[in-house]
Amino acid sequence: MRVRSALSIITFTLIAALAGPAFAEGDAAKGEKVFRKCKACHAVEEGKNKVGPSLFNIVGRTPGTVEDFRYSKAMEAFGADGHVWDEETLASFLEKPKDLVDDTKMAFVGLKKPEDRADVIAYLKQFSE
């Protein structure tokens, strides 16, 4: 009986690990409110760079590739290494930017609440193809 229970636990754990991280569906309207923290440095309009790059069409984009924006070498290298701004990568970056890209120029400390990150991602997805 114990062997069967252990096997069930191992099987479930393996299936969960292979399935990858699950992301809660965010609320774009709530994300717009949370995005107010980002507006001083970022815009969602195409081609409108501020202190930070435009976040228009960010979901699916390679990091460090917005035209006419000067990125840190670390962010350019992060993109050149094959990373893409998908939901998982955005969530990690929004949680603690410097943990994902150590020498990023982004000074923001991050969004602590997972629901805030999910909401901002839902908001940004509206401006992505």
C-alpha positions as CSV (number, residue, x, y, z in Angstrom):
1,M,0.0,0.0,0.0
2,R,2.8,2.5,0.8
3,V,4.6,1.7,-2.4
4,R,1.4,2.5,-4.4
5,S,0.9,5.8,-2.5
6,A,4.5,6.8,-3.0
7,L,4.2,5.9,-6.7
8,S,1.0,8.0,-7.0
9,I,2.7,11.0,-5.4
10,I,5.8,10.7,-7.6
11,T,3.6,10.4,-10.7
12,F,1.5,13.4,-9.8
13,T,4.6,15.4,-9.0
14,L,6.2,14.5,-12.3
15,I,3.0,15.3,-14.3
16,A,2.7,18.7,-12.5
17,A,6.4,19.5,-13.2
18,L,6.1,18.6,-16.9
19,A,2.9,20.7,-17.3
20,G,4.9,23.9,-16.5
21,P,3.8,26.7,-14.4
22,A,0.2,27.7,-14.5
23,F,-0.7,31.4,-14.6
24,A,-3.9,32.8,-13.2
25,E,-5.9,34.7,-15.7
26,G,-5.4,38.3,-14.9
27,D,-8.0,41.1,-15.0
28,A,-7.0,43.7,-17.6
29,A,-9.1,46.5,-15.9
30,K,-7.3,45.9,-12.6
31,G,-4.0,45.7,-14.5
32,E,-4.6,49.1,-16.0
33,K,-4.8,50.5,-12.4
34,V,-1.6,48.6,-11.3
35,F,0.1,49.9,-14.5
36,R,-0.1,53.4,-13.1
37,K,3.0,52.5,-11.2
38,C,4.7,51.9,-14.5
39,K,3.4,54.9,-16.5
40,A,6.1,57.3,-15.4
41,C,8.7,55.2,-17.3
42,H,6.7,53.2,-19.9
43,A,4.0,53.7,-22.4
44,V,1.8,51.2,-24.2
45,E,1.6,53.3,-27.4
46,E,3.6,52.0,-30.4
47,G,6.9,53.8,-30.8
48,K,6.5,55.9,-27.6
49,N,9.6,55.4,-25.5
50,K,10.1,57.2,-22.3
51,V,12.8,56.4,-19.6
52,G,11.9,52.8,-20.4
53,P,10.9,51.3,-23.8
54,S,7.4,51.2,-25.2
55,L,5.5,48.1,-24.0
56,F,3.4,48.0,-27.1
57,N,3.4,44.5,-28.5
58,I,5.6,43.2,-25.6
59,V,4.1,39.8,-25.3
60,G,6.0,37.5,-27.7
61,R,8.8,40.1,-28.3
62,T,12.5,39.4,-27.8
63,P,13.9,41.5,-24.9
64,G,16.1,44.4,-25.9
65,T,14.7,45.0,-29.4
66,V,12.6,48.1,-29.3
67,E,13.9,50.5,-32.0
68,D,15.3,53.8,-30.8
69,F,15.7,52.7,-27.2
70,R,19.1,52.3,-25.6
71,Y,19.1,49.1,-23.5
72,S,21.6,47.9,-21.0
73,K,24.1,45.4,-22.3
74,A,22.6,42.8,-19.9
75,M,19.1,43.2,-21.4
76,E,20.4,43.0,-24.9
77,A,22.3,39.8,-24.0
78,F,19.2,38.4,-22.3
79,G,17.3,38.8,-25.6
80,A,20.2,37.5,-27.7
81,D,20.2,34.4,-25.5
82,G,16.8,33.5,-27.0
83,H,14.5,34.7,-24.3
84,V,11.0,36.0,-25.2
85,W,8.6,38.1,-23.2
86,D,6.0,35.4,-22.6
87,E,3.7,35.3,-19.5
88,E,6.2,33.3,-17.5
89,T,9.2,35.6,-18.3
90,L,7.1,38.8,-17.7
91,A,5.9,37.4,-14.4
92,S,9.4,36.7,-13.2
93,F,10.7,40.1,-14.4
94,L,7.8,42.0,-12.8
95,E,8.3,40.2,-9.5
96,K,12.0,41.2,-9.2
97,P,13.5,42.6,-12.3
98,K,17.1,42.4,-11.1
99,D,16.7,38.8,-10.2
100,L,16.0,37.9,-13.8
101,V,18.3,40.5,-15.6
102,D,20.9,41.5,-13.0
103,D,22.2,44.6,-14.8
104,T,18.9,45.9,-16.1
105,K,18.6,49.7,-16.1
106,M,15.1,49.2,-14.7
107,A,15.1,50.6,-11.1
108,F,11.7,49.3,-10.2
109,V,11.8,46.8,-7.2
110,G,8.9,44.7,-8.6
111,L,5.3,43.8,-7.9
112,K,5.1,41.6,-4.8
113,K,1.5,40.3,-5.3
114,P,1.1,37.5,-8.0
115,E,-2.4,38.8,-8.8
116,D,-1.0,42.3,-9.6
117,R,1.6,40.7,-11.9
118,A,-1.2,38.6,-13.6
119,D,-3.4,41.7,-14.0
120,V,-0.6,43.8,-15.5
121,I,0.2,41.0,-18.0
122,A,-3.5,40.8,-18.9
123,Y,-3.5,44.6,-19.5
124,L,-0.3,44.4,-21.6
125,K,-1.7,41.5,-23.7
126,Q,-4.3,43.9,-25.0
127,F,-1.6,45.8,-26.7
128,S,0.1,42.8,-28.2
129,E,-0.6,40.8,-31.3
